[in-house]
Amino acid sequence: MRKPIIAGNWKMFKHLSDAVEFVEAVKSSIPNKEKVDSVICAPALFLPTLVEQAKGSNLAIGAQTMHFEKEGAFTGEVSPSQLSDIAVSYVVLGHSERREYYNETDAAVNKKTQAAFEYNLTPIVCVGETLEEREAGNTVAKVAGQVRAALEGLSTEQVKQTVIAYEPIWAIGTGKTATAEDANEVCGAVRATVQEIAGPDAAAAIRIQYGGSVKPENIVELLSMEHIDGALVGGASLQSDSYLRLLEAGANA
Ligand SMILES: O=C(CO)COP(=O)(O)O
């Protein structure tokens, strides 16, 4: 049995005071860690405050991106060692917005995934196809290629601990969710790819999230699917009541 993992990705939303208010509102109501992993991936600026605030609760705090080097002359970047030093526990890597607007390549995502393990961070690696790729019948080829590239060089144990987020780009922020069956089919293809790379134990253990217009109204059906082990949620993770409903669905999946 894979434990569900529900992660909110706040992207570039909220001010620090809103973030603190949110964590205060949810932290005592986060479901038991044995039932679901509950994560908020916040802007880097908020991380030290939120990590302190969430200490002792069931809420884990994650970053939305990072560099792959420990340190160096990379103006504006945040390093894996800096995240680890303030006890951040997750990091989103290769989000389609980073790939599209900041030229994050498969090779960089691979280096970042390896760096995450070096610094004790759990990577949430995002993969997904554009609408054109889907319409051309290239969804599985695209997603499998991204998975292979991201996991290259990892040990079987590291592959098992990686979280993959399947986010069809056309479903992000558009209100268009992939049908639960379509999402499950691609998540199944991700699992099959992991099996080819790292064997059946890793394929059985790795957790695969779906992301793209997930809401309290559609998450239960998505989580009922065989290969969907959680959700990476943008818009619907910004309000505390909606976020708690998502976690509740995770705890009961
Ligand atoms: O990109 C996403 C999460 O990383 C999905 O965003 P939405 O849930 O707003 O569609």
The ligand as a Gaussian input file, in Angstrom:
#p B3LYP/6-31G(d) Opt

LIG

0 1
 O        0.515000      23.248000     -11.707000
 C       -0.194000      22.763000     -10.857000
 C        0.371000      22.282000      -9.584000
 O        1.751000      22.205000      -9.657000
 C       -1.655000      22.657000     -11.053000
 O       -2.221000      23.897000     -10.890000
 P       -3.841000      24.016000     -10.800000
 O       -4.256000      23.058000      -9.706000
 O       -4.079000      25.446000     -10.438000
 O       -4.366000      23.606000     -12.139000

